[in-house]
Amino acid sequence: MEDRTPEILATLRKELANKSSLFFAPVDSFVERLVYFHVYDILKNDADRTVVWLCLNSSRDKVLSKFGDFGLDISGFMGRFWFIDVEVPGRPPQQGTLYCSSPADYTKMASHIANLFEKNPGSLLVIDNMNVLASDTMQVVENFMQFIEKKVSEKKGGIVSILLKDILSKDTEMLVKSFFDVVLETTNIGEVHTQVGLKDFDFLYTVEDGYIKLEYSRKKIKHDRLKILIVDDEPDIPELLKLSLMNEPYDFLVAYNGEQAIDIALKEKPDLILLDIMMPDMDGYEVVEELKKSRTASDIPVIMISAKTAVEDKVKGMELGIDDYISKPFDKREVKARIKMVMRRLGWSEED
């Protein structure tokens, strides 16, 4: 598969260049790494842009260390970095760094930002953690954000920040999100969704060998054929199901464990999942729970096919949101009928 990472990064650079952008993400996501990767890409490809980093959560030294931890060599870009950091008594001033007395020293922070953008128009302001800022009185924070957004916008610059979900109240989260032009909704299973203007933009990110890899979320296949994901740790079962359904207008994907199932479901967006329950490492119930957390995969219908036939097992699946349940050993006529019944409820028919 062709690597779409450079293409997606270029799209982010272009679409977010002169906007204020917020990555809104769960605590247990890789969003910080993604933001560092985005900033590195800007430094590497936009030679005229300077990065102004407001250190609310991590000190200057910690930020530089994280670039290294993420495998990003920024030694050649240090002349295009400015940091606004909290002053530590007894520590000598560092090159390319301006200081404030605390993360709540809004007057000094605002003054530094305004001066740096006056001297370096078109720069990118990184606010490393909006949760720190938003822990203060919201009227004060709102005034600060309005001031710096005005200054950054006047100088054709951009802002990028992170807000971690479920730490602040829902009302505070909504208010913080309203400060930004673009909100990139990020899940802990690697999905990013945003809307820039009238355009939806969806992509997936994974970490491979310490590096971020990006790819587009694939759209569903045309509606006259169904794409069905079969999930079972016994290799014979997917083959038997495919053989039973070979004359139907279906295309098949196969996963042999729960993690594979989630990965394929997010990338391929199947129209239906036939899911075993009893699998090692991650059972079928856990697969459903993970998929229901996904913005784009939560509505994929699921039929469980399992040897667990107790009422309690079926009820557990129904409570998680599955659409139907087939007991093993199954009859191919029942499988065909239940697939069509579930999909017709969702508006699909073979004649479409």
N, C-alpha and C positions, 0 to 999 in steps of 0.2 A: 504494500500500500504506500502511495506517495506521501511523504512527510509534508503536512500542511502547516507546520509550526511557523516557518518564515512568513507565509502568506497571511496567517491569522494575526501574527504580531504586527505586520505591516498595516493591516486593517485597523488594529487597535491604535497604532501610532497616528494614523490619519484621522480616524473618527473622534478620538479623544484629545487631539492636539491642543485645541483652544477651549476645552470644556472642563468643568469641575466634575470629577468622576469618583464614585464611591463603590468599592468592593464590599458588598454586604454578605457576610459569610458566617457559618457556624464556627465555634471555637476549634473544633477538631478537624479543620480543613487545612489544605496546603496553601491558603490564600496569600499568606505573607511571602512565601517563595514565589508565587505567581506575580505579585507586585514587584518584587526585586528583579525578577526576570524581565518584566515590562520596562522598568527603569533602565536596566542594562541595555536592552534593545534600543531604547531612545538614545542613550549615550553613544552606542555603536553606530547608529544609522543617521542621526540628526546632529551633524557636527556643529551646528550653530546654537544648539540648545544647552543651557546650563541647568543643573538640578539644584534646587534649594530644599534641603531636608530639615524639617522641623522635628526635633528629637523630643517627643513627648513620652514615648514608651521605652526607647533604647537610646543610649548615649551614642555620640559620634563614633567612638571606638567600637562599640558593639555593632553598630550598623555596618561599618567597614568589615568587621569580622564575619558578619552574616553573609555578605557578598562572597567572601572566600569560602565559607561553609557550603554555600550553594553552588560552588564551582565557577563563579563569575569573577574574572580577573579585571578589576577596574583601575589597575595601577596607571594605565595610560590615559585615564580620564580625570585624574584628581584635579587638574587645572580647571575643570568645568563643574566642580562640586563646591557648594557652600552649605555649611551646617549651622543651625541655630540650636544651641545646646544649653543645658542648665549648668550654670557655673558651679564648680566644686572648689571650696576654699583650699588654697595651697597648691592647686594644680596649675601649672603654667599654661598660658594661652596656646592653642593649637592653630596651625595654619588653616586658612579657609574656614574659620569658625567664629561666629558671633555668639554672644552669651546673654542669657536672661537669668533672673534670680530663681525662678521656679516655673513649672508647667502652667501656672496661673498668672504669670507676668505678661498679661496680654498687651499692655502698652509697649513694652520693649520688643516683644515678638512682632507685633504689628509694624512697629517702626523699622525693624530689621528687614522684614519682608518687603515693605514699600520701597526701601532704599535699594535692596538687591534687584528688584524687578525694574526699578528706574535705570539701573546701570546695566542690567542684563535682560532686555525685553525678549519675550518669547520663551522664557524659562518654564520649567516644570516645578511646582511646589508639591512636595510630598509631606503630608501630615500623617505620621506613621501609625497613629491609633486614635480614632475619634472617640473611643470609649473613655480615654483619659480626659479628653477635652470636655466631653459631655457629662462628666461626673460633677461639674461645677454648676452654678446657677445658670439655667438655660437662657435667660434674657441676656446675660453677659456673654455667653458663648455665641448666641445669635448675632449680637452686635459685632463681635470679633469676626465671625465668619462673613458677615455682610461687608465689613471694611476690607478684609483681605481679598475677597472675591472681586470687589470693585477694582482694587489696585492691580490684581493679576489680569483681569479682563482688559483693563485699559492698556496694558502692555502686551496684549495678544498672547498671554501665557495660559497654562493649564494647571489644574490641581488634581492630585490623586490621593485617596486615603482609604482606610479600612475601618469598617464598623463590624464588630463581632456580635452575632445574634444572641438574644436571650440573656444578656447581662444587664442591660438597661430596661426600663419599663417600655411597654409597647408604644405608649404615647411619645416617650422620649425618642425611641427609635424612629418613629414616623417624622418627628420634627427634624432630627439630624439628617434623615434621607432627603427632606425637602430643601436642605441647603445646597444640594448638588444637582447639576444638569442631568447627569447620567448615573443610574444605579445599576451595577452589575450584580445580579442575584446569583450567588454561588452556593453550591451544596457541598456536603462533606463526601460525596461520591463523585466529585469531579466535573459537575456541570456548571456552566456559566450561561446566564441568559440576560440580555439587556435589550433595550430599544433605543436606537439613536435616530431622532427624527421620527419618520414613519417606518423605519426598517427594523425588523427583529433580527437579532444576531445571537446565535446559539453555538457554543462550542464546548468541547470536553477537554479536560487537562489531566494528564497523568504524570507521575514522576518515574523516570526510567534512568537508572544508574546516576541518580542525583540531579538529573536535568529534567526540566519541564518539557513535556511533549503535548502539542495541541492538535486537535482535529475537529472538523465540523461535526455537529450532530446531524446524522443522516435523516432525510425525510422518509416517510413511509412510501412503500411501493404503490403503484397504481391500484385502484380499488377493485379491479375485476379479478385479482389474484390475492390470496392471503399469504402473508409471510408468517410462518409459525415457528416458534422456538420450542424445541423439545429438550427438557432437562431431566436427565436420569444418569445415575452413576453406573448402571449396568448397560454396557454398550449394545446388547441385543435388543433392549426395549426401544430405543430410537429407530433402529433398523426395522423392527416389527411395525412400529407406528407408521413409518414412511411407506412401507410396503402396503399396509392396510389402506392408506390414503392416497396411493399413487395416482389414482384416476380422478382425484379431486383437483380443483384449481388452486393448489397450495404450493408454496415454495418453503423449504425447510432449512432451519439452522439447528445446530445441536450443541449442547453444553453438557459436560459430564460431572460438574460439581457446582456448588452455589456461587462461588466467586466468578467462575466462567459465565454463569447465567447472567449475573448482574452486569458484567462487562459487555457481553454481547447485547443484552437488552438496551443498555444505554447507547451503544454505538449504532445498532442496526434498527432500533425502533420496530420490533415485530408487531404484527397485528394481534397476535394471540400467543400465550405461553401455556404449554402443557408441562406441568411441573410435578416431579416426584417429591415426596416428603422426606423419606429416610435416605439421607446422604451424609457422608462423613464431613467433618469440619463445619459445614453450614447446612442446616436442613431446609426443607421447603418453606417452612413458616418464616424462618429468618430471611430467606430470599424475598418473600413477599413484603416483610417489614421494611427491608432496605429499599425496595422499589417504590413503596408508598411514600418514601421521603423525597423522591425525585419529582421535580417539576414536570418533566416530560415523559417519565415512565410510569407515573402513578396511575394513569388511566388505562394502561395495557391490560386487557382482560386475562384472567388466569383460571385455568382448569387444572385442579390437582388430580393426579392419577397415582393412586397409592394402594398398597396392601393393608394400610391401617384403615380398618373399616368401622371402628367404634364410633358411636354418635359423637362422643367428646372430641374426637379427631376432626370430624367434619365440621362441628360447631366452631372449633378453634379457627379453622380455615375461613369459615364464613365471617367470623368476627373480625378477621384481618382484612376482609374485603375481597376474597376470591369470588369467582363468578359461578363455578360449578365444581362437582366432585365426581370422579369416576373410580370405582374400586377395581383393583387387580385381583385375579386375572380379568382383563377386559375383553369385551366383544367388540369387534371392529364396527359393527352396525351401531352400537351405542356411542362409540367415540365419534363417528361421523355425525350422528344425530345431535349430540350435545354440542359439538363445535358449531354446527349450523344454527342451533337454537340460541347459543350465546351471541354469535355474531349478528344474527338477525335482530336481536334485541338492541344491538348497537347501530342498526340501520344498514347493514351490509346484505347484499344478495348477489348470487352468481350472475344475475342478468345485468348488474350495474355496469 
